[in-house]
Amino acid sequence: MQELLHMTDMNKCRPGFTCQVVSFLLCLPLSITVSAESGAARAQELINKMTQAARSRNYEGVFIYRYGNSMDTMRIIHKADNGGERQRLVSLTGSAREVIRNNESVTCIFPDDRAVLVEKSRSRKLVFKLPQPIESVSRYYTFSTSGQDRIAGRDSWTVNIMPRDQYRYGYRFWIDQDSHLLLKSELRDQDDSMLEQILFTQLDIHDDIPDTMLEPALTGKDYTWYKSDVNDKPSKPGNKGWRVTWVPDGFSMKTHQSQTMPMSREPVEHIIYTDGIAVVSVFIEKMDHDVSETIGSINRGGISTFTRHENGFQITAVGEVPRTTVEKMARSVLADNY
């Protein structure tokens, strides 16, 4: 779901949660918006405006994040200058948590666990942008607008993206007519039921954001630090020894890399697939103890996770897609010598 962040659901980044899921969430784009009032040209125009606004605007706001029967209230501060983008996310309800993002890293601070999780920042993934030509995405989604609304005291356009098959979710966005920032977003299933919602109750745009506003209130001193290192050298699936033999039509591999993850003794193979809107990550990790063939799934809001163990490896698929999609992808993973 995408803006604002799936970093909004910082509960999913807790050290007790699956490392692979944490990494997937940190890879998700921080903003997304799509429209097609009068076809592909209009859609691309609004996407570009949103992309530029998300990268260049200085803003702070308070928003509510709903998923299932849970609700979190968060504060976000975003600054963009010649040095790049920086962002701070603070929980206002529940456990004290902070996420600090800059050009180099994403740092999640969890006082209740006395833990800090650090991931390499993937700056090119900060903003979602549809691939060109837009028609390639339109084969799998329909785009429409449904009038105007008022969110957080601001006039907005309402935009819809609906999937053409059962392997994807739909989206509804409310885009500020003045700033082109996202004011509200909803993730919807095949029955058009809401799975997740992000709703701004306050949004202020500034000419500048003082650096002091981006400093964490929680230092993490004397906490346990977990760091993840990524080998960004691209490679083909065959070079790594594993293949995902089934993906939904329209999905293609974005990256294939080896990643040293928190609480994992050996590098984890990480393959990312996308159709231009939805993203699915597949992780293959060698276990340090014998495990029998087991399976398990987790659904939390719009995030679906499916894990199986086979021949001493743990295979996990996680994405903002229906459970059927991640299960079929995880079950299709084969070693090259199979």
C-alpha positions in Angstrom: 0.0 0.0 0.0 1.8 2.3 -0.8 2.3 5.7 0.3 2.9 6.5 2.5 4.8 3.8 3.6 4.4 0.5 4.6 6.8 1.6 7.1 3.6 2.9 8.7 2.9 -0.5 10.0 6.0 -0.5 12.2 4.7 -3.4 14.2 5.7 -5.6 11.3 9.3 -4.5 11.8 9.6 -5.8 15.3 12.6 -8.0 15.8 10.3 -10.9 16.7 8.7 -10.7 13.2 10.1 -12.7 10.3 13.3 -11.0 9.0 12.2 -11.6 5.4 8.9 -9.7 6.0 10.8 -6.8 7.6 13.1 -6.5 4.6 10.1 -6.6 2.2 8.4 -3.8 4.0 11.5 -1.6 3.9 11.6 -2.1 0.1 8.1 -0.9 -0.4 7.7 2.4 -2.1 6.8 5.4 0.1 4.3 6.9 -2.2 2.0 5.9 -4.9 -0.7 7.5 -6.9 -2.3 6.7 -10.3 -5.1 8.3 -12.3 -6.6 8.0 -15.8 -9.3 10.6 -16.1 -8.9 10.7 -19.8 -6.7 7.8 -20.6 -3.0 7.1 -20.3 -1.8 10.6 -21.0 -3.8 12.1 -18.1 -2.8 9.2 -15.8 0.9 9.7 -16.5 0.6 13.5 -15.9 -0.8 13.0 -12.4 1.7 10.3 -11.6 4.6 12.5 -12.6 3.2 15.4 -10.5 2.8 13.0 -7.5 6.3 11.6 -8.0 7.8 15.1 -8.1 5.7 16.3 -5.1 6.7 13.3 -3.0 10.3 13.8 -3.7 10.5 17.6 -3.4 7.9 18.7 -0.9 8.8 19.6 2.7 5.9 18.5 4.9 4.7 17.2 8.2 1.5 15.5 9.1 -0.5 13.2 11.3 -2.3 10.2 9.8 -4.3 7.2 10.9 -3.3 3.7 9.7 -6.0 1.0 9.9 -5.6 -2.7 9.1 -8.0 -5.4 10.2 -9.3 -4.4 13.7 -6.1 -2.5 14.5 -5.4 1.2 14.2 -2.2 3.3 14.7 -1.7 7.0 14.7 1.5 8.2 13.2 3.4 11.5 12.7 5.5 11.9 9.6 8.1 14.6 8.8 9.7 14.8 5.3 12.5 17.1 4.1 14.0 17.4 0.6 17.0 19.5 -0.2 20.2 19.4 -2.2 21.4 16.6 0.1 18.5 14.4 -0.8 15.5 13.2 1.1 15.2 12.6 4.9 12.2 11.4 6.8 11.1 10.7 10.3 8.1 8.6 11.4 6.9 8.5 15.0 4.2 6.4 16.6 1.7 8.4 18.6 -0.2 5.4 19.9 0.8 2.1 21.3 4.5 1.3 21.9 7.0 4.0 21.3 8.6 3.5 17.9 10.5 5.6 15.5 11.8 5.2 11.9 14.5 7.4 10.5 15.2 7.3 6.8 17.9 9.1 4.8 19.8 8.4 1.6 22.0 5.7 3.1 19.9 3.8 5.6 16.5 3.1 7.3 16.7 2.9 11.1 13.8 1.4 13.2 14.0 2.0 16.9 12.0 -0.2 19.3 12.4 0.8 23.0 10.1 -2.0 24.3 12.5 -4.6 22.8 15.5 -2.4 23.4 16.4 -3.1 19.8 17.4 -1.1 16.6 17.0 -2.5 13.1 19.1 -0.9 10.3 18.6 -1.6 6.6 20.3 -0.1 3.6 18.1 2.6 2.1 16.9 2.0 -1.5 16.4 5.5 -2.6 15.2 4.6 -6.1 12.2 2.8 -4.5 11.1 5.9 -2.4 8.6 6.9 -5.0 6.4 4.6 -7.1 6.2 5.3 -10.8 4.4 3.3 -13.4 6.4 1.8 -16.2 6.3 3.2 -19.7 4.2 2.6 -21.7 1.3 2.8 -19.3 -0.7 0.4 -21.5 1.6 -2.4 -20.2 0.0 -1.9 -16.8 -3.5 -1.3 -18.1 -3.5 -4.9 -19.3 -3.8 -6.0 -15.7 -5.6 -3.0 -14.0 -8.4 -0.6 -14.9 -8.0 3.0 -14.0 -10.8 5.5 -13.3 -11.7 8.6 -11.3 -14.7 8.9 -9.1 -15.1 12.6 -8.4 -13.8 14.9 -5.7 -13.7 14.8 -1.9 -12.3 16.8 1.0 -9.7 15.2 3.3 -7.8 16.9 6.2 -9.4 20.2 5.1 -8.0 19.9 1.5 -9.8 19.3 -1.8 -8.8 16.1 -3.5 -9.3 14.0 -6.5 -10.5 10.4 -6.0 -8.7 7.8 -8.2 -9.3 4.0 -8.5 -7.1 1.1 -9.7 -8.9 -2.2 -10.0 -7.3 -5.5 -10.9 -8.4 -7.6 -13.8 -7.6 -11.0 -12.1 -7.5 -12.6 -8.7 -3.8 -12.3 -8.2 -3.7 -8.6 -7.3 -5.5 -6.1 -5.1 -7.2 -2.8 -6.0 -6.4 0.7 -4.8 -8.3 3.9 -4.1 -6.5 7.2 -3.7 -7.4 10.7 -2.6 -4.8 13.2 -4.1 -4.5 16.7 -2.9 -5.5 19.1 -5.7 -3.0 21.7 -4.6 0.1 19.9 -3.6 -0.5 16.5 -5.3 0.4 14.7 -2.1 -1.5 11.7 -1.0 -4.2 12.5 1.6 -5.9 9.1 1.9 -5.4 5.6 0.4 -7.2 2.3 0.6 -6.2 -1.2 -0.3 -9.2 -3.3 -1.5 -9.7 -6.9 -2.2 -11.7 -8.7 -4.9 -15.0 -8.0 -3.2 -14.0 -4.3 -2.9 -13.7 -4.6 0.8 -11.2 -2.4 2.5 -8.1 -4.2 3.8 -6.0 -1.2 4.8 -6.4 2.5 5.0 -4.2 5.5 5.5 -6.0 8.7 6.3 -4.3 12.1 7.0 -6.0 14.2 9.7 -3.5 17.0 9.4 -1.0 17.9 6.7 1.2 21.0 6.7 3.5 22.0 3.8 6.6 24.1 4.7 9.2 26.0 2.8 11.8 24.3 5.0 12.1 21.7 7.7 14.7 22.3 10.5 17.2 19.4 10.8 16.3 19.1 14.5 12.8 17.9 13.6 14.4 14.9 11.9 16.5 13.8 14.9 15.1 10.8 16.8 13.8 11.3 20.3 14.9 7.7 21.0 18.7 7.3 20.7 18.9 3.5 20.9 21.9 3.7 23.1 22.7 0.5 24.9 20.1 -1.3 22.7 20.8 -4.4 20.6 21.5 -3.4 16.9 20.6 -5.6 14.0 22.1 -4.6 10.6 21.4 -5.9 7.1 23.9 -5.8 4.3 22.9 -6.1 0.6 25.0 -7.2 -2.4 23.4 -5.0 -5.1 25.1 -6.6 -8.0 22.4 -7.8 -10.3 22.3 -11.4 -11.4 20.0 -13.8 -13.2 18.1 -16.3 -11.2 20.0 -19.2 -12.6 23.3 -17.7 -11.3 22.0 -18.0 -7.8 20.8 -21.6 -7.9 17.1 -21.0 -7.4 14.2 -20.3 -9.8 10.7 -19.0 -9.2 8.9 -21.0 -11.9 5.5 -19.4 -11.6 4.5 -15.7 -11.4 1.2 -14.0 -12.4 1.0 -12.7 -15.9 2.6 -9.2 -16.0 5.0 -9.8 -13.2 8.8 -9.7 -13.9 11.9 -9.9 -11.9 13.1 -6.5 -10.6 16.2 -7.6 -8.6 18.0 -10.8 -7.6 20.5 -10.3 -4.8 22.2 -11.9 -1.8 21.4 -10.2 1.5 22.8 -10.5 5.0 19.8 -10.1 7.2 19.4 -9.4 11.0 19.3 -12.5 13.1 20.4 -14.7 10.1 23.7 -16.4 10.1 24.0 -16.9 6.4 23.2 -14.6 3.4 19.6 -14.8 2.2 18.8 -14.9 -1.4 16.2 -12.2 -2.2 14.3 -12.0 -5.5 11.8 -9.1 -6.1 9.0 -9.3 -8.7 6.7 -6.5 -9.7 4.0 -5.8 -12.3 4.6 -2.1 -12.0 2.2 -1.6 -9.1 2.2 -4.7 -6.8 5.5 -6.0 -5.4 6.3 -9.6 -4.2 9.6 -10.6 -2.5 10.8 -14.2 -2.4 13.5 -15.1 0.1 15.5 -18.4 0.2 17.4 -19.0 3.4 19.5 -22.0 4.4 18.5 -23.1 7.9 21.2 -23.9 10.5 19.2 -26.9 11.8 17.2 -29.7 10.2 13.6 -28.9 9.6 10.9 -31.0 8.1 8.6 -29.9 5.3 6.3 -27.4 6.9 4.1 -24.6 5.6 2.5 -21.5 7.1 0.9 -18.3 6.2 0.4 -14.9 7.7 -2.1 -12.2 6.6 -1.9 -8.8 8.2 -3.9 -6.1 6.6 -2.9 -6.2 2.9 0.4 -8.0 3.4 0.3 -11.8 2.7 3.1 -14.1 3.6 3.6 -17.8 2.8 6.5 -19.9 4.1 7.6 -23.5 3.5 10.6 -25.5 4.5 12.2 -28.0 2.2 15.6 -29.8 2.1 17.1 -27.6 4.8 15.9 -24.3 3.3 13.2 -21.8 4.3 11.3 -20.3 1.3 9.2 -17.3 2.0 7.1 -15.2 -0.4 5.6 -11.9 0.9 3.8 -9.1 -0.9 0.8 -6.8 -1.0 -1.2 -9.3 -3.0 -3.7 -12.0 -2.1 -2.6 -15.1 -0.3 -3.1 -17.2 -3.4 -0.4 -15.3 -5.2 2.3 -15.6 -2.6 1.5 -19.3 -1.9 1.7 -20.2 -5.6 5.0 -18.3 -6.0 6.6 -19.9 -2.9 5.5 -23.4 -3.9 7.0 -22.9 -7.4 10.5 -22.1 -6.2 13.0 -24.8 -7.3 16.7 -25.3 -7.0 18.5 -25.5 -10.4 19.4 -29.1 -9.8 15.8 -30.2 -9.4 
